[in-house]
Amino acid sequence: MQTTVINKLSNNQIDQLIELYRNEFWCNTRTRNDVEKMLAHSNVIIGLEDFDHNLIGFVRVLTDYVYKVMIYDLIIHPEFRGKQLGNVLMDEIIFHPELKQIPHFDLYCLPEMNEFYQQFGFTAELGGLGVMRRDNSM
């Protein structure tokens, strides 16, 4: 499949990203204003577009460029899943010139996605470390 890697989204592609989010339970309430703000404050944005410049894959990163990389929102358009495009996005992050020297890459994922991320060297075995969260939404 012919795709192009991009690092900035057009207005139309932002609309397409919001549409991708609407199809997933974990992000289906995101608004255009919030997504624009999120994109502006993400350190690295990687998208995949098809021949017609439609967004078919997306991932973003927050990082300090020294110690930690946090990967968020890897998403592939439902019609293009199973074509190894998630692998393309992960390789773009792992080998990104500004990220590849950073020692720790972290991400959140559902248990059923563990196997996908394990092929890139991720593990859920963190020696007793766990995630803590404070919920400010209430």
C-alpha positions, 0 to 999 in steps of 0.5 A: 500500500502506497502511503506518505508519512507526514508530520503536520496535519491540514485542516481537512486531515484534522477533521479526518482525525476527529472522525477517526476518534469518533469511532473509538470508545477511548477518544470519541468525545474529543472536540475540534478545539481540544484536538487542535490544542492537543496537536499544538502541544504535542512534540512529535506528530506522525500521520500517514496519508493516502494518494488523495491526502486522506489521513489513514493513520496517526500517532503522537508523542510527548517528550523531554528529548532526554529521558522519556518518550510517551506515545499516544493515540496510535490509530489506523482508519478501520478500512486500512487495518491489517496492512502493517500501517501501525508498524510503519507508525511505530518505526517512525517513532522508534527511529525518529532522529530526535527520539531514537537516542532517548532511553525510555519509550512508554505508552498506554494500551489495552491488554489485547494490544500488548502483543502488538507493542511487544514486537517493538520491545515494549513490556508490561513487566516494569519491576513493580512500577504502576500507573497512578492517576488523578482525575480532575474531570469531576 
